[in-house]
Amino acid sequence: MHIRSALVITANAVAVHQDRLHALTRPGHVPAFYELERITSAAADLRVAQAESRTSLQAISHVIEAREAAATADRAPAVRLAQAAVARSAHAPRALGQSPDQLAPSAVVGPSVAGLGPHR
């Protein structure tokens, strides 16, 4: 939340500095000698505000990537368990009378749903 607030503040600062710079360098306006320092200062302030804005955007991107990585890490054990269950089902002993070339029934991964039978 703090990063988002910082992004809003820097975005507003960029807009203010950009407006100030555009006002000082508007078409048809010849800046006076004393305005040159204000133009230079406004341009420098604009560049700083843009750099801060980019930094805030990068911070938000890192937070999003970290959350996605954490969510993936939380799901990883369940996925590994499901893969292990499927692998074990391939090595399950055959029922009596089942020939060696017939496949063993596959394991069900996930909860079973009542009322769903084989479709014909």
C-alpha positions in Angstrom: 0.0 0.0 0.0 2.9 2.3 0.8 4.4 1.7 -2.6 1.1 2.5 -4.3 0.8 5.8 -2.4 4.4 6.7 -3.4 3.5 6.0 -7.0 0.5 8.3 -6.9 2.5 11.0 -5.3 5.3 10.7 -7.9 2.8 10.6 -10.8 1.3 13.8 -9.5 4.8 15.4 -9.2 5.6 14.4 -12.8 2.4 16.0 -14.0 3.2 19.2 -12.0 6.8 19.5 -13.2 5.8 18.7 -16.8 3.1 21.4 -16.7 5.5 23.9 -15.3 8.1 23.1 -17.9 5.6 23.3 -20.7 4.4 26.7 -19.4 7.9 28.0 -19.4 8.7 26.7 -22.9 5.3 27.3 -24.6 5.4 28.0 -28.3 5.8 31.7 -29.2 7.2 32.5 -25.8 10.8 33.8 -25.6 12.1 33.1 -22.1 13.7 35.9 -20.3 17.2 35.5 -18.9 16.0 35.0 -15.3 13.6 32.2 -16.5 16.5 30.0 -17.8 17.3 28.9 -14.3 13.6 28.1 -13.7 13.5 26.1 -16.9 16.6 24.1 -16.0 15.3 23.5 -12.5 11.9 22.4 -13.8 13.6 20.0 -16.2 15.8 18.5 -13.5 12.8 18.2 -11.1 10.8 16.4 -13.9 13.6 13.9 -14.5 13.9 13.2 -10.8 10.1 12.7 -10.5 10.1 10.4 -13.5 13.0 8.3 -12.0 11.1 8.0 -8.7 8.0 7.0 -10.5 9.9 4.2 -12.4 11.4 3.0 -9.1 7.9 2.8 -7.6 6.7 0.8 -10.6 9.6 -1.6 -10.3 8.9 -2.0 -6.6 5.3 -2.9 -7.4 6.4 -5.4 -10.0 8.7 -7.0 -7.5 5.9 -7.4 -5.0 3.6 -8.9 -7.6 6.3 -11.4 -8.7 7.1 -12.3 -5.1 3.4 -13.0 -4.4 3.1 -15.1 -7.6 6.2 -17.1 -6.6 4.9 -17.6 -3.1 1.5 -18.8 -4.5 3.4 -21.2 -6.8 5.5 -22.5 -3.9 2.4 -23.1 -1.8 0.9 -25.3 -4.6 4.1 -27.1 -5.4 3.8 -29.8 -2.6 0.3 -30.7 -3.7 1.4 -31.0 -7.3 4.3 -33.2 -6.3 2.0 -35.4 -4.2 -0.4 -35.8 -7.1 2.4 -36.7 -9.5 3.8 -39.3 -7.0 0.3 -40.8 -6.7 0.0 -41.1 -10.5 3.5 -42.6 -10.7 2.7 -45.2 -8.0 -0.5 -46.2 -9.7 1.5 -47.2 -12.8 3.4 -49.6 -10.6 0.4 -51.0 -8.7 0.1 -54.8 -8.6 -2.2 -56.3 -11.3 -5.4 -57.9 -10.3 -5.7 -61.6 -10.7 -6.4 -62.6 -14.2 -5.1 -59.3 -15.7 -2.6 -59.9 -18.4 0.8 -58.1 -18.3 0.0 -56.0 -21.4 -3.1 -54.5 -19.8 -2.7 -51.2 -18.0 -3.4 -50.8 -14.4 -6.3 -48.5 -13.5 -5.1 -45.0 -13.1 -5.3 -43.2 -9.7 -7.8 -40.5 -9.2 -6.2 -37.1 -8.4 -8.5 -34.8 -6.5 -11.8 -35.2 -4.8 -14.4 -37.5 -6.3 -17.7 -36.1 -7.4 -20.8 -38.1 -6.5 -23.3 -38.7 -9.2 -20.8 -38.6 -12.1 -20.5 -42.0 -13.6 -19.0 -43.2 -16.8 -20.4 -41.6 -19.8 -21.5 -43.7 -22.7 
